[in-house]
Amino acid sequence: MRRLSSFTPETRKILALAWPVVLTGLNWTVLHVTDVIVVGLVNTDSVAALAASRALTFVTIVTGLAWLSGILALASRADGAGNLKGTGTVLHEGLVLALVLGAAIGGTLLLFAEPLLQLVGVSAVLVPEAARVVRMMALGYPCQMVMIAASFFLEGISRPRRVTAVNLSIMPFNALLAWVLAAGHFGLPAMGAVGAAMATTLACVVGAALMVGAAWTLPRAAERGLHDFGRAAWRGVPVGAWRLATFGAVPAIASGLELAGFSVLIALSTRLGDVSAHAFQIVFSVHNVTFAIALGIGSAAGVRAGNAVGEGRPAAAVSRTLIAVGLTVAALGTLATMLVLTAPWIVAIFPATAPVHALAGAMLPIWAPFIVCDGIQVVLVYALRSLGDQVAAGINSILAYFVVTGGAGLWFVQHGIGPMGLVYASAIGMMTAALLHAGRFAVVSARLRRQS
């Protein structure tokens, strides 16, 4: 009983940090789900093109996000140590890195959309339309990276509510634009998947301005040096940005390959026909809704672990992370049960043909239980990054999602398992990731306890 009461304050801190990030994750997920729904109103072919484009856009966005993950880790350490000036320096360095990444990734997609889609195995019939979607998304990458950098800073200094406020404010803006541009309202032509991508790009431009503004207007912004544009304040920023880039390099490679594993499944779904591509996109979208909870709790775990390092008590990160894992299991376990029991009604929310609904309804109950494993691995990855163990965590993610998930998907499809093989591959990958990260966290925990 005494142990439970000692955990209660920490549990409250984690929940206080997590719920705004959960809402933020849900906001972005809802944006993507909205695209699937709105484009589904046009036709199944358009959804297939949207799904094919995500074989590239999901990978590159998540790669950029992971590359910027050092902002959260270093800002939380500085905040835990009471170094306000240090937190502002992290933001300046992060914004520089974000602009460079956004320009580099976006420029690459603009120039090489078609060959990259062919490289990941997208059906040749879908490549031209999917490439137009990719190029439209690429235009917004610099703003998208800036938005992520500022949000990581705010989360790292325990101000996630500002992130949520910004993201919730742009959600209706994006949804309305997607409806207008994709389906063709108010006299505009129906642009399908390209229109939905244009809406997302415009929403990123607005979101970046608002997120930077949310950091600029912090109550102690001047003490953090956020308003300091003197030469002395910015002299070390390029070196600091390189340090952040180095910190995030392995997580970026790991996350890119992790999503590449899922992109292989997306590409395979397009080769199995439009019905399979649409059904898999529906199930993937539902998964992303639940995944937002894992991201929220994972972010909180990363902040609290980073705070522990900054406080000079890194061993305290162990119990904080285990509390976050318990919260994730409870939350996602409940949601997974609900998805299994209500799968036909959940997939019916998405406009689609009867065959698409039937296939998605069969996929979801098998997929759902394994989202608990995916949630566990996210929490452990965030904590390991904040403890400076991002390299081992990255290797585990590559093994689980690129090697196991992608490899299993190819094997199942080649051996005639069909669309359900994509679900089996996803499930095996999520379970493998949870086991590998749990093993690594056990090793790190033992080391920290010996050192304390």
N, C-alpha and C positions, 0 to 999 in steps of 0.2 A: 504493500500500500504506500509505503514511504517512497519507493522508487517511482511509482505512478505519479505521485504528487510532485516529485522533482522533475518529471518529464513534462508536466502540464504547462509551465511557462514557456518552455522551448517549443512545444507543440503549437501553442498560441502564436509564437513569433513566426514559425514556419507557415502557418495558415494565413497569418496577416500578410506575409510577403507573397504567398502563393496565389491567393484568390484573384488579385488584380491581373497577375500574369496569365492565369487560367482564362479570364475574360478576354485578355488580349489574344491569346492563342485561339480561343473560340471565334473571336472577331475575324481573324485572318482565315480560319477554316471556313467560317460562314461565307466569306468572300469567294473562296474557291468553290464551295458547294453551290452558292448562288449562281456562279458561272455555269456549273453543270446543269442546274435546273433551267436557267434562262436559255442556254444554248440547246437544251433538250426540247424546248418549245419550238425550235426551228426545225431540226431533224436529227436523226441518229447519226448521219454522216458527219454533221458538224461536231457532235460530241466526240466522235471517233478522232477527228482532226485535233480537237482540244486535248484529248487524252494523249495523242501522239506527241503534241508539242510539250507536254509535261514531262515526257521522257528526258527532255533537256532542261526545261525551266525549273523543275523541282530540284534537279541535281545541282544546278548552278546557284540557285538561291540558297539552298541549304549549305552548299560549300562556302559561299560568302558569309553566311551567318556563323558557321563554325570558325571561319578564319578571324572573325571579329570577337570570338568568345573570350579572348584574353581581356577585353574591356571589362566584362563583368567580374572576372577573377581578380584583376589588379585593382579595380575600383573598390571592390568589397574588402580587399586586404588593406588598402589605404584608409578606407572608412573605419574599419575595425581598429586601426592603429591611431585614429583621430587625426590623420593627416589630410585636412581639407584641401590644402593646396595641391597635394598629390592627386586627389581625385579629379580636380579640374585639368591637370596635366594629362591624365589618362583620356579624358574626353577629347581634348585637342588632338592628341595623337591618334585616337580612334577615328575622328572625323577625316583626318588626312588619309589614313589607311582605307577608310570606306570609299572615298572619292576615287582613289587609285584602283581599288578592286572593282568598283562599279563600272568605271570606264573600260577597264581591261576585259572583264567578263562580258559586259554588254557589247563592246566592240567586236569581240570574237564571235558572238552569236549573230550580230548583224551581218558579218562578212561570210560566215561559214554555216549558216543554219541548215541548208540542204545536205551538204556532205556529212554533217554531224548527225542529223536524223537518220541518214542512210547507215552510218557507222553503228548506231545503237540498234539497228534492225527494224526500224519502222517500215510498215508496208509501203511499197513504192507508190501505190495509188494515193496514199495520204500525205506523202512528203511535200508536194507543192503548197497545199493549204496549211499544213502544220508549220511549214517554214514561215509563212506570212504571220502566223500567230506568234512564233518565236521572235521574229524581228520586232513586232510591235511591243512585246514584253521587254525586249532588250533595251529599248529606248528609255525605260524607267529604271534601269538597274542602278545608276549612280544615286538617284534619289532613294531607291529602296535600301541601298547599303547605308546611306547616311541615316535613314530612319532607324535601321537596326542598331547602328552604333550608338545613337543617342538614347535609344530605349535600353540597351545593355548598361549604359552609364547610369541611367535613372534606377534601374533595377539593382545595380551593384551598390548604390548608396541608399538602398532601402526606400526608394520613392516610386514604387511600381504603379501607384494609383494614377500618377500623371501619364504614364504610358497607356494605361487603360482608357483614360479620358480621351486621349488623342485618337486611339484606334477605334473606339466606339463612335467618335464623331465622324470619321470618314466612312464607316460601314454603310450607312444609308446613301451617302453620296455615290459610292461605288456601285451599290445595288441598283440605284436608279439609272445610272449611266449604262450599266450592263444591259438592263432591260430595254433602254432606248436604242442603244447602238447594236446589240445583238439581234433583237427581234424586229427592229425597224419601226419606230413610233415617231409621231409628230412629223411625218412626211420624210423622215430619213430612210435611206435604204437599209435593208436587213443585212448586217455584216457578219452574222453568225459568230463563230469562235474568235475571229479577228476583232469584232466589236467588243466582246467581253474582255479581250486582252487590252484594248485601248482604254477601257474603263479602269482596269487595274493600274495601268501606267499613269493615268491622270490622277488616280487616288494616291499613288505613291508620291507624286510631286507635292500635292497638298499635305500629305502626311509627314513628309520630311520637314517641311517648313514648320508645321505645328510641333513636331517632336523636338526640334532644335529650340523652338520658342519655349517649350516646357522646361528645358534645361536652363535656358537663359534667365528665366523668371523665378528660379529657385530662391527661397528666402535668404540663403547665405551664399548666393552666387558670387558675390564680390570676394568673399573670403576664400572661396574655392578657386579664384583666379579666372573665372569664366569670362569676365568682361575685360581681361587684360590682353591687349593686342600689341603690347610693346615688344621690341626686338628681343629683349632678354628673356621674356616669357616663352617665346616661340623658337628660340635658338636651338634648343634640344629636341624639338618636336619631331623632325625627320628621323633622328636616331631612335626616339621613343616609338615612332610608328613602325620602324623596322623591327624593334623588339617585340611589338605586338604581332607583327606579321610572322616573326619566327615562332612565337608562342603558339599561334594559331595554325601554323603550317600543317602539322600532323593531324590535328582535329579536322582541318579542311579537307585534306586528302582522304581521311577516313570517312567523313560525312559524305563527300562526293562519291566515293566508291560504295558507301552504304546505300545511298539513293540510286546509284548506278545499278545495284542489284535489283531494286524495285523497278528501275527504268527498264531493265531487261524483261521483267514481268509485264510491264505496260506495253512494251514493243511486241512481246509474244502475244499479248491479248489482241493487238491489232491484226496479227497474222491469222488469228483464229476466227476473224470475222467481226463485223460491226457490232453484232449482238454481244459477243464476248467482251469487246473493248468497252462498250457502254456499261455492261454489268460490272466489270472489274472496276471501272471508274467510280461507280456508285458505292461499291463496298469500300474502296480506298478512301472515298470522301467521308463515309461514316466513320471509318477508323480514325481519320484525321480529327474529327470532332472530339472523340474520346482522348486522342493523343494530346489535345490541348491541356487536359488535366495533368498529364504526366509532365509536360513542359513547365507548367506553373509550379508544381511541387519540386521539379528538378531545379528550376531557377532558384527557388527559395533555399534548397539544399546547397546549391553552389555558393550563394551569398553567405549563408551561415557558416559553411566550411571555410570560405575566404576570410570571414570575420574572425574565425578561430585562429587562423594563421596570423592575421594582423594583430590580434590580441596577445600573441606569443603562447597560445595554448592549442597547438594543432591537434592534439589528441582529442580535444572536445568535439572535433569535427566528426568523429566516429559515431558517437551517440546521436548527434544531430542528424546525420545521414540516415541512420537506422530508423529514427522516428519518421523521416520523410518517406522511407521505403514502406513502412507500415501504413502510412496514410494513403500512399499510392495503391497498395494492394486492396485496402478497404474500398476506396473510391472506384477504382477500375473493375474490381471484382463485382461490385454491385451493378455497374453499367454493363459489364459483359453478360451478366445473367439476364438483364432486361433486354439486351439485344438478341440473345438466343430465343427468348420467349416471344418477342414481338417482331422478329425479322420481316415477315411479309408486310406488316403495316409500315415499318421503317422504310423499306425500299420503295413502297408505293408513293412516298412523298415526292420522289423524283419522277418527273414526266418521262415516260418511256413506253415502248411497245410491250405487249404481254410477254413475249419470249424473253425480253431483257429483264422484266420484273421477276419472272420465274427463275431465271438463272441467278440473279443477284440474291433472291430470297433463299436459294439453296447454298450459296457461297457464305453468306453472312454468319449463320449459326456455327459453322466450322471455324471461321476466322476469329470470331469474337472472344472466345476464352483466352486466346494467346495475346490479346492486347495488354493483359496484366503483366506478362513477361516483358513486353515492349516498354511499359511504364517503369518497371523496376530498372531496366538497363539505362533508361534516360536519367533517372535520379542518380544512379551510381556514376554515370559518365560526368555529369555536372560536378559532383563532389570530387571525383578524381582529378578533374581539370583544375579546380580551385586548390587542390593539394599539390599541384605541380606534377601530376602523374598522367598528363595528357597523351604522352607517347604510347604507353602501354594500353591505355583506353582506346586509342585510335587503332592500334593493331588488332585488338579484340573485335572492334566494330567492322573492320575490313574482313576479317575471317568470317564473322557471323553473317553479314549482309551481302557482301560482294561475292565471296567464295561460296558460302553455303546456300544463301537464298537464290542468287543468280544461277549458280550451278544446278541446284535442285530443280529450279523452274525449267531450265533447258532440258534436263534429263526427263522430267515428267512429260513435257510436251512432246519431245522426240519419241517417247515410248507410248504415245497415244492416250495419255491420261486426260488430255483436253483441258478446258477452262478450270476445272477443279484442281488440276495440278498446280496452277498459279497460287491457289489458296494454301495447298499443302506446303509449297515452298516457302511462302510467307510465314506460316506457323512454325516451321522448323527453324527458320532464321531468327525469329523473335525469341524462341526458347533458347537457342544457342547463345545469343547475345546476353541474355539474362544470366546464364550460367558462367560465361566467361568473365563478365564484369563483376559478378559476385565473388568469384575466385580471386580476381585481382584485388578487389576491395578488402577481402579477408587478409591478404598478404600485407597491404599497406596499413591496415588497422593494427595488425600485430606489431609492425615496425614502430608505429607511432606510440603505442602503449609501452613498448620497451624503452623508448626514448624519454617518456614523460616521468 
